[in-house]
Amino acid sequence: MREFEHQWGLITGGSAGIGAAYAAGFAERGMNLILVARRQERLEELAGRLCADHGIDIVPLALDLLNPTGFQQLVEFLEQREQPLDLLINNAGLGHFSTCDQTDIARVEQVVQLNVAVLTRLTYQVLPGMLARRSGTIINLASRASFQPVAYMSVYAASKAYVLSFTEGLGIEVRKHGVQLLAVCPPLVKTEFLSVANMPSLAERLAMSPEKVVVGTLRALRRRKLSVTIGFVPKLLTLLPRFLPRYLMAAISLGYLRPEHQAE
Ligand SMILES: NC(=O)c1ccc[n+]([C@@H]2O[C@H](COP(=O)([O-])OP(=O)(O)OC[C@H]3O[C@@H](n4cnc5c(N)ncnc54)[C@H](OP(=O)(O)O)[C@@H]3O)[C@@H](O)[C@H]2O)c1
């Protein structure tokens, strides 16, 4: 069913992983797309395929959201567009898995910048237009890590706690103005993220497919939820911090995420 025919959506991190799966899911349902990521070839290859398969329009925008010039380029592109934006998916995100003594400071700064600052800025960039039209949807990629402190990924988990809280807080506020915000909290997903973030190999074996995230997101949108955790078991696990002390949750993560090469 082409339920989003003639609409336009913008997906950050649309060249790979969950972003590419969102692009396929919304394209299949008739939505025209603006895809943002750094790798031009990947964007163009995906855009060509989705246009041919679904007869939609796609604008691939190759730019670096962490580069002020790249970010400004996107802002200007959005300001000059005549067609309204019906959907924004703030999907581009970074993780950094490391022990405390090997943390790359420049990298954790990028995690905060992309996961928190860019997501917030883009949300407020498109929100006024949506409020004026009393319609529009913003999907922000949080994580199962949004619910608890996580050892070896403390900056990432904290950034995703921000995304969940920000999205739910703003979401309840804008709901009565006809705009929908949804925070999506996936568990481990089989994408390049795991290797980019330097995650232990165990993570790969436990990961779900990005397509499952898309299905869960679409269901949550129809139910007009403020946030959704993807998967039954992950959903149950998000309840644990309500019953266990937070220090215990942190200590558990210390155990199961311990880097394989590290003795203690
Ligand atoms: N995979 C998981 O286990 C998991 C679990 C929970 C939540 N999430 C969240 O889901 C979202 C998507 O993750 P994923 O697993 O699909 O990651 P991924 O496979 O690493 O893809 C990340 C996407 O972001 C783009 N990107 C990265 N840095 C960028 C930058 N500076 N400017 C523009 N684009 C940039 C990448 O494209 P280029 O490299 O071409 O720029 C790519 O398209 C993230 O927010 C992540 O935190 C992932």
The ligand as an SDF file (V2000), in Angstrom:
LIG
                    3D

 48 52  0  0  0  0  0  0  0  0999 V2000
   23.2500   -0.9950   14.9850 N   0  0  0  0  0  0  0  0  0  0  0  0
   22.8630   -1.0310   16.2290 C   0  0  0  0  0  0  0  0  0  0  0  0
   23.1260   -2.0080   16.9680 O   0  0  0  0  0  0  0  0  0  0  0  0
   22.0480    0.0980   16.8100 C   0  0  0  0  0  0  0  0  0  0  0  0
   21.3250   -0.1500   17.9930 C   0  0  0  0  0  0  0  0  0  0  0  0
   20.5740    0.8850   18.5520 C   0  0  0  0  0  0  0  0  0  0  0  0
   20.5370    2.1310   17.9380 C   0  0  0  0  0  0  0  0  0  0  0  0
   21.2480    2.3400   16.8030 N   0  0  0  0  0  0  0  0  0  0  0  0
   21.1980    3.6900   16.2260 C   0  0  0  0  0  0  0  0  0  0  0  0
   20.6210    3.6180   14.9350 O   0  0  0  0  0  0  0  0  0  0  0  0
   21.1630    4.6460   14.0980 C   0  0  0  0  0  0  0  0  0  0  0  0
   21.6650    4.0360   12.7920 C   0  0  0  0  0  0  0  0  0  0  0  0
   22.6500    3.0870   13.1200 O   0  0  0  0  0  0  0  0  0  0  0  0
   23.1950    2.0010   12.1010 P   0  0  0  0  0  0  0  0  0  0  0  0
   23.3640    0.7690   12.8850 O   0  0  0  0  0  0  0  0  0  0  0  0
   22.3860    1.9640   10.8620 O   0  0  0  0  0  0  0  0  0  0  0  0
   24.6360    2.6310   11.8050 O   0  0  0  0  0  0  0  0  0  0  0  0
   25.5930    2.4840   10.5310 P   0  0  0  0  0  0  0  0  0  0  0  0
   25.3390    1.2190    9.8090 O   0  0  0  0  0  0  0  0  0  0  0  0
   26.9730    2.7790   11.0480 O   0  0  0  0  0  0  0  0  0  0  0  0
   25.1160    3.6910    9.6110 O   0  0  0  0  0  0  0  0  0  0  0  0
   25.3040    5.0290   10.0320 C   0  0  0  0  0  0  0  0  0  0  0  0
   24.8160    5.9500    8.9520 C   0  0  0  0  0  0  0  0  0  0  0  0
   25.1140    7.2900    9.3550 O   0  0  0  0  0  0  0  0  0  0  0  0
   25.8890    7.9250    8.3310 C   0  0  0  0  0  0  0  0  0  0  0  0
   26.8030    8.8650    8.9710 N   0  0  0  0  0  0  0  0  0  0  0  0
   27.7220    8.5910    9.9200 C   0  0  0  0  0  0  0  0  0  0  0  0
   28.3950    9.6970   10.2240 N   0  0  0  0  0  0  0  0  0  0  0  0
   27.8940   10.6910    9.4490 C   0  0  0  0  0  0  0  0  0  0  0  0
   28.2030   12.0570    9.2820 C   0  0  0  0  0  0  0  0  0  0  0  0
   29.1730   12.6460    9.9790 N   0  0  0  0  0  0  0  0  0  0  0  0
   27.4950   12.7770    8.3820 N   0  0  0  0  0  0  0  0  0  0  0  0
   26.5290   12.2010    7.6400 C   0  0  0  0  0  0  0  0  0  0  0  0
   26.1940   10.9020    7.7510 N   0  0  0  0  0  0  0  0  0  0  0  0
   26.8730   10.1670    8.6450 C   0  0  0  0  0  0  0  0  0  0  0  0
   26.6050    6.7720    7.6320 C   0  0  0  0  0  0  0  0  0  0  0  0
   26.8990    7.0570    6.2790 O   0  0  0  0  0  0  0  0  0  0  0  0
   28.3260    7.5480    5.7480 P   0  0  0  0  0  0  0  0  0  0  0  0
   29.3570    6.6940    6.4240 O   0  0  0  0  0  0  0  0  0  0  0  0
   28.2060    7.3550    4.2740 O   0  0  0  0  0  0  0  0  0  0  0  0
   28.4000    8.9780    6.1400 O   0  0  0  0  0  0  0  0  0  0  0  0
   25.5060    5.7070    7.6280 C   0  0  0  0  0  0  0  0  0  0  0  0
   24.6000    5.9500    6.5840 O   0  0  0  0  0  0  0  0  0  0  0  0
   22.2620    5.3350   14.9290 C   0  0  0  0  0  0  0  0  0  0  0  0
   21.7380    6.5080   15.4810 O   0  0  0  0  0  0  0  0  0  0  0  0
   22.5690    4.3170   16.0040 C   0  0  0  0  0  0  0  0  0  0  0  0
   23.0570    4.9160   17.1740 O   0  0  0  0  0  0  0  0  0  0  0  0
   22.0000    1.3580   16.2090 C   0  0  0  0  0  0  0  0  0  0  0  0
  1  2  1  0
  2  3  2  0
  2  4  1  0
  4  5  1  0
  4 48  2  0
  5  6  2  0
  6  7  1  0
  7  8  2  0
  8  9  1  0
  8 48  1  0
  9 10  1  0
  9 46  1  0
 10 11  1  0
 11 12  1  0
 11 44  1  0
 12 13  1  0
 13 14  1  0
 14 15  2  0
 14 16  1  0
 14 17  1  0
 17 18  1  0
 18 19  2  0
 18 20  1  0
 18 21  1  0
 21 22  1  0
 22 23  1  0
 23 24  1  0
 23 42  1  0
 24 25  1  0
 25 26  1  0
 25 36  1  0
 26 27  1  0
 26 35  1  0
 27 28  2  0
 28 29  1  0
 29 30  1  0
 29 35  2  0
 30 31  1  0
 30 32  2  0
 32 33  1  0
 33 34  2  0
 34 35  1  0
 36 37  1  0
 36 42  1  0
 37 38  1  0
 38 39  2  0
 38 40  1  0
 38 41  1  0
 42 43  1  0
 44 45  1  0
 44 46  1  0
 46 47  1  0
M  CHG  2   8   1  16  -1
M  END
$$$$
